[in-house]
Amino acid sequence: MKTSLPALSNWTSLLFFSVALNSCGGGGGDGGSSSPSTYTVGGMVSGLTSGYFVALLDNGSDSTTVTSNTTFTFPTTLASGAKYAVTVGTQPAGQTCTVAAGSGVMGAADITNVSIACATPHMSFSFGAEETVFSSSTDSCEPLDVPDTPAHAVRLADGSLILEDGDAPRNYAMFGATFSTLKRSCTPILVSDDLPTADSFDNQEWIESVYSDGTVIHGFIDNEFHDPIAPDCKPGDSSPGNPCWYNSIGYAVSSDGGHTFTHAAPPAHLLAPAPQQWYPQSPPAPPPPYGYFEPSNIVHALDNFYYAVFRGNTMNNPPQVCLIRTQTLHDPTSWRAWDGSGFSLRMTDPYTGPAPSLCTGVAGDLAQPTLTYNTYLGKYMMVGSAVLGNPSVCGAAYALSSDLIHWTAFQIIKTGYFSFAPCLPPGGNGYLTVYFSIIDHNDITTNFERPGQTPYLYYTRIQWQNNGVTLNRDLVRVPVVITAN
C-alpha cells in the first residue's frame, strides 16, 4: 500500500493516482478562498449532479429536476415585470448558493440560462503544537511495525481505548486508559495470510479501520496482492515493493476488545473484491494498481445505515471516491455501493461470476480517505491526502457533505510533502506527512465518529532521506480549531 519497505516505489505506488483535482481554490493552511463556482442551468447543464432541482418560486408552483448534461427550461409563462425567486434544492453541501436570472427571463415565455453561484464558506484551521503519539525509533515491536494507515480510535467497554494504525504483514495497535497513555502492544492484532494467488483475496492484509457495535469490533481489511509469480512483476516477492498491485477490501472481527482480529475462510470474508480479475500481462507490462482501496472508518447515520468510503478504479477507469452502506455490520456481503441513483450495486467476486460494475464515484480522487460527521459544521467531513490547484498545493485536504453523496470541492487543511513531484521535500531530504484522520478526544461516541470544533489532526510523519522513504516514521497529532466564517 503503502510504505512498508524503504523504497521509493512504495510511496509512489500509494499515491499513484493522486493527481491535481478540479477545485474551487486551495492552498495554504487556511482552507483556501471563498471564490464562487458558477453553474449554468439552461443549455447543457454544467457542474450539477443528477438529482439536484431548481425551483421557480411563484407560491411554490413550479420546479424541475436537473439531469446532468441535458437542457433545462421552465415551462412557465411569466407576467411582464413579475418578480420570481429561483432556488436550488439539495445544493452542494457546505455551500451557500445565490441565483441570478440569465437571458430572457422577466416577461419571457420561460426561464433559460439561470446562473447559480455557489461559494464555499471560508474555512480556517489553526493548529497547536505537534505531539508524538508513537515513534518507530522507540516504540516499534519490529522493524516493519510502523504507522501505515490513518489512525482510528475505539472506546472499549471498560472506557479504555484502542488506537489502530498498523502495517502488514503483522498489524499492531495501541491500547491505553486515555489518549495520553496509549502504548503499543507487541502481540499482533492480525497476521497476513499472504497467499500467492489473486483469486484468494487473502494476501498482504492491513486492518484499515475499526468500529465497535458494543459487542464486537468490526474491522475493514485493505488487502493487497502483489503478484509474486508473473514474470512481468517481481517473482518471489509478495511485498509492497512489487509493482504489480491488485487491491480488494475484506472484513474481520474481534471479540476480545481489538486484541485479535479473525476473518472467515476466503472468499467468505470479502466485502468489496476488485471489480475485475487480475491480468498481470495485459498489457505485457505491470498494469497500474487497480481495485478497491483504503476503506475509511464507519459512520452511523440518522437513517440507521452505516456508511464508509473508499477509493476505486479499474485498469481503464480513473480513481474516484466511492460510497457504501449497510445495516448489517457482521455480514460483509450486505454492503452496497452507490451506483449513481441508489445503493443497489453489490460488489461480487469477478472470479465466481460476471464481473460487477465499477462503483459510481461521489468525489474525485483522495488518498486514504477518512470520514466523520462534524457537529460544529453540521456536515459530514472527508479528509485525506491530495494535490490541488495550479500551481499545485499538497497536503491534507477536506470536503463537506450534507448527504454523503454530494460533496464540496476538496480544499487544503494543512500543507505537506509527498514522495512524488511536485510534492518532494527540497534538497532530497525532509519529512513527508500522510495518512490523515480527525479524532476529537472529547467526542463521547464509542467510535469517535462525531468530532466538534476542536479535534486533533492525526497523521504519519515519514523521514525522506536521499530522495527515498525510510522506516523512520512517527504517528503525530496536532490540536486543531476549526472556524467557519
KAPE-V571307 format. One record per residue. N is the residue number from 1. RES is the residue in one letter. SS is DSSP state (hx for helix, st for strand, lp for the rest). PSI is psi in radians with two decimals (* if undefined). D_LAST is the distance of its C-alpha to the last C-alpha in Angstrom with 2 decimals. Layout:
# KAPE-V571307
N|RES|SS|PSI|D_LAST + N|RES|SS|PSI|D_LAST
This chain:
# KAPE-V571307
1|M|lp|-0.53|37.33 + 2|K|lp|-2.41|36.48 + 3|T|lp|0.77|37.40 + 4|S|lp|-0.54|40.45 + 5|L|lp|2.61|42.82 + 6|P|lp|1.16|42.53 + 7|A|lp|2.54|42.80 + 8|L|hx|-0.66|40.55 + 9|S|hx|-0.49|41.12 + 10|N|hx|-0.89|39.45 + 11|W|hx|-0.58|35.90 + 12|T|hx|-0.71|36.38 + 13|S|hx|-0.71|37.40 + 14|L|hx|-0.74|34.38 + 15|L|lp|0.66|32.07 + 16|F|lp|-0.39|34.70 + 17|F|lp|0.54|32.40 + 18|S|lp|1.70|29.08 + 19|V|lp|3.04|28.86 + 20|A|st|2.30|26.33 + 21|L|st|2.62|24.19 + 22|N|lp|2.28|22.96 + 23|S|lp|2.68|19.27 + 24|C|lp|-0.02|16.61 + 25|G|lp|-2.88|16.16 + 26|G|lp|-3.12|15.89 + 27|G|lp|2.52|17.28 + 28|G|lp|3.02|16.56 + 29|G|lp|0.11|15.05 + 30|D|lp|0.17|11.35 + 31|G|lp|0.14|11.30 + 32|G|lp|-3.06|12.21 + 33|S|lp|3.08|11.24 + 34|S|lp|0.45|9.90 + 35|S|lp|2.37|13.49 + 36|P|lp|2.66|14.83 + 37|S|st|2.41|17.76 + 38|T|st|2.22|20.42 + 39|Y|st|2.38|22.82 + 40|T|st|2.15|26.09 + 41|V|st|2.13|27.99 + 42|G|lp|2.36|31.59 + 43|G|lp|-2.41|34.04 + 44|M|lp|2.24|32.93 + 45|V|lp|2.38|29.69 + 46|S|lp|2.15|27.30 + 47|G|lp|-0.24|24.26 + 48|L|lp|2.44|24.58 + 49|T|lp|2.70|26.30 + 50|S|lp|2.39|29.21 + 51|G|lp|-0.35|28.27 + 52|Y|lp|2.63|25.54 + 53|F|st|2.66|26.80 + 54|V|st|2.27|26.33 + 55|A|st|2.31|27.55 + 56|L|st|1.96|29.17 + 57|L|st|1.56|28.70 + 58|D|lp|1.43|32.01 + 59|N|lp|0.58|32.13 + 60|G|lp|0.46|30.81 + 61|S|lp|-0.20|34.04 + 62|D|st|2.43|33.17 + 63|S|st|2.86|31.17 + 64|T|st|2.64|31.90 + 65|T|st|2.37|30.95 + 66|V|lp|2.28|29.81 + 67|T|lp|2.34|31.85 + 68|S|lp|2.39|30.94 + 69|N|lp|0.68|33.07 + 70|T|lp|2.85|34.88 + 71|T|lp|2.40|35.16 + 72|F|lp|2.27|33.24 + 73|T|lp|2.51|34.61 + 74|F|lp|2.30|34.55 + 75|P|lp|0.68|38.18 + 76|T|lp|2.31|37.63 + 77|T|lp|2.26|39.50 + 78|L|lp|2.46|37.46 + 79|A|lp|2.51|38.97 + 80|S|lp|2.23|38.90 + 81|G|lp|0.02|35.99 + 82|A|lp|2.61|34.42 + 83|K|lp|1.87|30.68 + 84|Y|lp|2.52|29.29 + 85|A|st|2.48|25.74 + 86|V|st|2.25|24.92 + 87|T|st|2.88|22.34 + 88|V|st|2.22|21.62 + 89|G|st|2.61|22.51 + 90|T|lp|0.81|21.38 + 91|Q|lp|2.82|18.79 + 92|P|lp|2.28|17.34 + 93|A|lp|2.41|15.48 + 94|G|lp|0.12|11.71 + 95|Q|st|2.56|11.92 + 96|T|st|2.14|11.82 + 97|C|st|2.38|15.29 + 98|T|st|2.67|17.16 + 99|V|st|2.35|20.91 + 100|A|st|2.42|23.41 + 101|A|lp|2.51|27.15 + 102|G|lp|-2.45|29.15 + 103|S|lp|2.45|32.86 + 104|G|lp|0.82|35.30 + 105|V|lp|-1.18|33.21 + 106|M|lp|2.07|34.01 + 107|G|lp|-0.06|37.68 + 108|A|lp|2.97|38.14 + 109|A|lp|-0.51|39.74 + 110|D|lp|2.96|36.68 + 111|I|lp|2.26|33.12 + 112|T|lp|2.76|32.71 + 113|N|lp|0.91|30.08 + 114|V|st|2.15|27.05 + 115|S|st|2.13|24.03 + 116|I|st|1.95|20.90 + 117|A|st|2.07|17.84 + 118|C|st|2.09|15.12 + 119|A|st|2.18|11.91 + 120|T|st|2.26|10.06 + 121|P|lp|2.49|6.29 + 122|H|lp|2.11|5.34 + 123|M|st|2.38|6.25 + 124|S|st|2.61|7.91 + 125|F|st|2.11|11.16 + 126|S|st|2.56|13.37 + 127|F|st|2.54|17.00 + 128|G|st|-2.83|19.99 + 129|A|st|2.51|23.62 + 130|E|st|2.38|25.20 + 131|E|st|2.40|27.75 + 132|T|st|2.18|30.73 + 133|V|st|-0.68|31.47 + 134|F|st|2.29|34.46 + 135|S|st|2.22|36.48 + 136|S|hx|-0.45|39.00 + 137|S|hx|-0.40|41.27 + 138|T|hx|-0.35|41.82 + 139|D|hx|-0.14|40.74 + 140|S|lp|2.53|41.98 + 141|C|lp|-0.36|44.83 + 142|E|lp|2.95|46.13 + 143|P|lp|-0.62|45.22 + 144|L|lp|0.12|43.28 + 145|D|lp|1.56|41.34 + 146|V|lp|2.73|37.96 + 147|P|lp|1.93|34.37 + 148|D|lp|0.26|34.35 + 149|T|lp|2.86|31.88 + 150|P|lp|2.48|28.33 + 151|A|lp|2.32|28.67 + 152|H|st|2.41|28.69 + 153|A|st|2.59|29.56 + 154|V|st|2.39|31.55 + 155|R|st|2.17|32.56 + 156|L|lp|3.03|36.32 + 157|A|lp|-0.56|38.46 + 158|D|lp|0.13|39.36 + 159|G|lp|-0.17|35.74 + 160|S|lp|3.13|36.07 + 161|L|st|2.62|34.09 + 162|I|st|2.36|34.82 + 163|L|st|2.06|32.63 + 164|E|st|2.27|33.69 + 165|D|lp|0.51|33.24 + 166|G|lp|-2.92|36.79 + 167|D|lp|2.78|38.87 + 168|A|lp|2.76|41.90 + 169|P|lp|-0.28|44.80 + 170|R|st|2.07|44.53 + 171|N|st|2.25|41.22 + 172|Y|st|2.83|40.53 + 173|A|st|2.96|37.85 + 174|M|st|2.55|36.80 + 175|F|st|2.62|37.51 + 176|G|st|2.85|36.86 + 177|A|lp|-0.58|36.41 + 178|T|lp|3.04|32.86 + 179|F|hx|-0.39|30.42 + 180|S|hx|-0.15|31.98 + 181|T|hx|0.30|35.49 + 182|L|lp|2.41|35.22 + 183|K|st|2.49|38.36 + 184|R|st|2.33|39.78 + 185|S|st|2.28|42.59 + 186|C|st|0.33|45.24 + 187|T|st|2.07|46.41 + 188|P|st|2.47|44.83 + 189|I|st|-0.38|42.91 + 190|L|st|2.36|43.97 + 191|V|st|2.22|46.50 + 192|S|lp|2.43|46.39 + 193|D|lp|-0.56|49.44 + 194|D|lp|0.85|49.25 + 195|L|lp|2.64|51.65 + 196|P|lp|0.23|52.78 + 197|T|lp|2.52|52.31 + 198|A|hx|-0.67|49.37 + 199|D|hx|-0.07|50.40 + 200|S|hx|-0.47|50.27 + 201|F|lp|0.67|46.44 + 202|D|lp|1.26|47.20 + 203|N|lp|-2.17|46.75 + 204|Q|st|2.16|44.38 + 205|E|st|2.28|42.06 + 206|W|st|2.29|38.71 + 207|I|st|1.87|37.27 + 208|E|st|-0.58|33.82 + 209|S|st|2.81|32.11 + 210|V|st|2.61|33.28 + 211|Y|st|2.17|32.73 + 212|S|st|2.35|34.71 + 213|D|lp|0.19|35.84 + 214|G|lp|-0.28|37.43 + 215|T|lp|-0.87|40.81 + 216|V|lp|2.93|40.48 + 217|I|st|2.13|37.90 + 218|H|st|2.48|37.39 + 219|G|st|2.41|36.84 + 220|F|st|2.33|35.95 + 221|I|st|2.21|38.27 + 222|D|st|1.95|37.37 + 223|N|st|2.11|40.90 + 224|E|st|2.20|41.91 + 225|F|st|2.05|45.30 + 226|H|lp|1.85|46.41 + 227|D|lp|1.95|49.76 + 228|P|lp|0.14|52.49 + 229|I|lp|-0.80|55.33 + 230|A|lp|2.34|54.63 + 231|P|lp|-0.41|56.13 + 232|D|lp|-0.02|53.17 + 233|C|lp|-2.23|50.94 + 234|K|lp|1.44|51.82 + 235|P|lp|2.36|54.90 + 236|G|lp|-0.05|55.13 + 237|D|lp|1.97|51.46 + 238|S|lp|0.18|49.10 + 239|S|lp|2.99|46.32 + 240|P|lp|-0.15|43.04 + 241|G|lp|-0.22|44.99 + 242|N|lp|2.14|46.64 + 243|P|lp|-0.32|44.79 + 244|C|lp|2.14|45.83 + 245|W|lp|2.08|42.99 + 246|Y|st|2.12|42.90 + 247|N|st|2.50|40.21 + 248|S|st|3.01|39.99 + 249|I|st|2.29|38.37 + 250|G|st|-3.10|40.50 + 251|Y|st|2.40|40.34 + 252|A|st|2.89|41.59 + 253|V|st|2.58|41.77 + 254|S|st|2.29|42.34 + 255|S|lp|0.18|44.21 + 256|D|lp|0.67|44.44 + 257|G|lp|0.50|40.90 + 258|G|lp|0.09|39.90 + 259|H|lp|-0.46|42.86 + 260|T|lp|2.25|44.55 + 261|F|lp|2.41|43.37 + 262|T|st|2.79|45.92 + 263|H|lp|2.79|45.93 + 264|A|lp|2.77|48.49 + 265|A|lp|2.36|51.09 + 266|P|lp|2.53|49.81 + 267|P|lp|0.30|48.92 + 268|A|lp|-0.25|48.19 + 269|H|lp|-0.04|45.10 + 270|L|st|2.28|43.39 + 271|L|st|-0.79|39.98 + 272|A|st|1.45|39.13 + 273|P|lp|2.71|41.97 + 274|A|lp|2.51|41.44 + 275|P|lp|0.10|41.94 + 276|Q|lp|2.80|44.92 + 277|Q|lp|2.90|47.78 + 278|W|lp|2.20|48.02 + 279|Y|lp|1.53|49.81 + 280|P|lp|-0.35|50.29 + 281|Q|lp|0.50|52.60 + 282|S|lp|1.63|51.07 + 283|P|lp|2.99|50.47 + 284|P|lp|1.01|53.05 + 285|A|lp|2.81|50.48 + 286|P|lp|2.20|47.71 + 287|P|lp|2.94|45.18 + 288|P|lp|2.67|41.47 + 289|P|lp|2.39|40.08 + 290|Y|st|2.82|39.48 + 291|G|st|-2.69|38.99 + 292|Y|st|2.21|36.32 + 293|F|st|2.64|34.35 + 294|E|lp|1.11|32.06 + 295|P|lp|2.42|31.31 + 296|S|lp|-3.14|28.08 + 297|N|lp|2.92|27.98 + 298|I|lp|2.47|28.45 + 299|V|st|2.29|26.07 + 300|H|st|1.99|27.73 + 301|A|lp|2.99|26.06 + 302|L|lp|-0.35|26.63 + 303|D|lp|0.13|29.30 + 304|N|lp|0.29|31.35 + 305|F|lp|2.63|31.27 + 306|Y|st|2.29|30.52 + 307|Y|st|2.65|28.47 + 308|A|st|2.84|28.26 + 309|V|st|2.79|27.65 + 310|F|st|3.03|29.81 + 311|R|st|2.48|30.73 + 312|G|st|2.52|33.73 + 313|N|st|2.85|35.97 + 314|T|lp|-3.09|39.64 + 315|M|lp|-0.50|41.75 + 316|N|lp|0.08|41.01 + 317|N|lp|2.43|37.45 + 318|P|lp|2.75|34.28 + 319|P|lp|2.71|32.15 + 320|Q|st|2.86|29.36 + 321|V|st|2.17|27.45 + 322|C|st|2.74|29.39 + 323|L|st|2.32|28.72 + 324|I|st|2.80|31.46 + 325|R|st|2.82|32.08 + 326|T|st|2.89|34.92 + 327|Q|lp|0.06|36.00 + 328|T|lp|1.50|38.74 + 329|L|lp|-0.58|37.52 + 330|H|lp|-0.15|41.07 + 331|D|lp|1.79|42.21 + 332|P|hx|-0.40|40.95 + 333|T|hx|-0.08|42.44 + 334|S|hx|-0.22|40.31 + 335|W|lp|2.43|37.09 + 336|R|st|2.52|36.34 + 337|A|st|2.64|34.11 + 338|W|st|2.24|32.04 + 339|D|lp|0.19|34.40 + 340|G|lp|-0.39|32.28 + 341|S|lp|-0.23|33.12 + 342|G|lp|-3.11|33.56 + 343|F|st|1.30|34.36 + 344|S|st|-0.01|38.01 + 345|L|st|2.01|38.49 + 346|R|st|2.26|40.62 + 347|M|lp|1.67|40.60 + 348|T|lp|2.92|44.34 + 349|D|lp|2.05|46.65 + 350|P|lp|-0.18|47.70 + 351|Y|lp|-0.27|50.97 + 352|T|lp|0.04|52.17 + 353|G|lp|-2.99|51.42 + 354|P|lp|2.49|49.85 + 355|A|lp|2.29|46.75 + 356|P|lp|2.89|43.65 + 357|S|lp|2.70|41.00 + 358|L|lp|2.43|37.99 + 359|C|lp|2.71|34.89 + 360|T|lp|2.21|32.41 + 361|G|lp|2.55|29.17 + 362|V|lp|-0.14|25.80 + 363|A|st|2.85|24.03 + 364|G|lp|-2.95|25.31 + 365|D|lp|2.38|26.69 + 366|L|lp|2.09|24.94 + 367|A|st|2.40|27.26 + 368|Q|st|1.04|27.61 + 369|P|st|2.49|24.89 + 370|T|st|2.74|23.82 + 371|L|st|2.34|22.35 + 372|T|st|2.97|20.62 + 373|Y|st|2.04|18.83 + 374|N|st|2.04|15.63 + 375|T|lp|-0.47|15.74 + 376|Y|lp|-0.75|12.26 + 377|L|lp|-0.36|10.79 + 378|G|lp|0.54|13.93 + 379|K|st|2.70|14.85 + 380|Y|st|2.53|17.57 + 381|M|st|2.19|16.72 + 382|M|st|2.31|19.26 + 383|V|st|2.48|19.63 + 384|G|st|-2.91|22.46 + 385|S|st|2.43|23.82 + 386|A|st|2.82|23.45 + 387|V|st|2.06|24.26 + 388|L|st|2.62|21.87 + 389|G|lp|3.07|22.09 + 390|N|lp|1.83|24.81 + 391|P|lp|2.75|25.44 + 392|S|lp|2.48|24.85 + 393|V|st|2.29|22.31 + 394|C|st|2.62|23.39 + 395|G|st|-2.82|21.96 + 396|A|st|2.31|20.08 + 397|A|st|2.79|18.09 + 398|Y|st|2.78|16.21 + 399|A|st|2.75|15.90 + 400|L|st|2.67|14.75 + 401|S|st|2.59|17.05 + 402|S|lp|-0.36|17.88 + 403|D|lp|0.10|21.59 + 404|L|lp|-0.10|22.33 + 405|I|lp|-0.73|23.91 + 406|H|lp|2.11|21.24 + 407|W|lp|2.59|18.76 + 408|T|lp|2.90|16.04 + 409|A|lp|2.59|17.20 + 410|F|lp|2.47|17.31 + 411|Q|st|2.66|14.95 + 412|I|st|2.29|16.02 + 413|I|st|-0.88|14.97 + 414|K|st|2.21|17.84 + 415|T|st|2.73|20.57 + 416|G|lp|3.09|24.19 + 417|Y|lp|2.55|27.70 + 418|F|lp|3.09|29.74 + 419|S|lp|0.74|33.49 + 420|F|lp|2.70|33.72 + 421|A|lp|2.46|33.11 + 422|P|lp|0.46|30.74 + 423|C|lp|0.30|29.28 + 424|L|lp|2.49|32.35 + 425|P|lp|2.47|32.32 + 426|P|hx|2.49|33.99 + 427|G|hx|0.09|37.68 + 428|G|hx|0.07|38.24 + 429|N|lp|2.59|37.07 + 430|G|st|-2.63|33.88 + 431|Y|st|2.43|31.74 + 432|L|st|2.60|30.13 + 433|T|st|2.12|27.14 + 434|V|st|3.05|27.34 + 435|Y|st|1.15|27.19 + 436|F|st|2.49|23.63 + 437|S|st|2.74|22.77 + 438|I|st|2.16|20.34 + 439|I|st|2.18|22.23 + 440|D|lp|1.99|21.05 + 441|H|lp|-0.35|24.07 + 442|N|lp|0.01|23.16 + 443|D|lp|2.19|23.11 + 444|I|lp|-0.06|26.16 + 445|T|lp|2.65|26.95 + 446|T|lp|-0.63|30.06 + 447|N|lp|0.23|28.53 + 448|F|lp|0.80|25.11 + 449|E|lp|-0.02|23.57 + 450|R|lp|1.25|20.73 + 451|P|lp|2.90|18.58 + 452|G|lp|-2.51|15.70 + 453|Q|lp|-0.38|12.89 + 454|T|lp|1.11|15.54 + 455|P|lp|-3.01|17.94 + 456|Y|st|2.54|20.16 + 457|L|st|2.00|20.29 + 458|Y|st|2.52|24.02 + 459|Y|st|2.88|25.83 + 460|T|st|2.33|29.30 + 461|R|st|2.09|30.23 + 462|I|st|2.28|33.37 + 463|Q|st|2.26|35.61 + 464|W|st|2.03|36.34 + 465|Q|st|2.30|39.74 + 466|N|lp|0.77|42.07 + 467|N|lp|0.61|39.89 + 468|G|st|2.73|40.08 + 469|V|st|2.73|38.39 + 470|T|st|3.05|40.04 + 471|L|st|0.17|40.33 + 472|N|st|1.66|38.63 + 473|R|st|2.35|35.47 + 474|D|st|2.54|33.33 + 475|L|st|2.17|30.76 + 476|V|st|2.92|27.96 + 477|R|st|2.66|24.65 + 478|V|st|2.38|21.76 + 479|P|st|2.49|19.51 + 480|V|st|2.48|15.82 + 481|V|st|2.10|12.72 + 482|I|st|2.30|9.86 + 483|T|st|2.15|6.27 + 484|A|st|2.06|3.80 + 485|N|lp|*|0.00
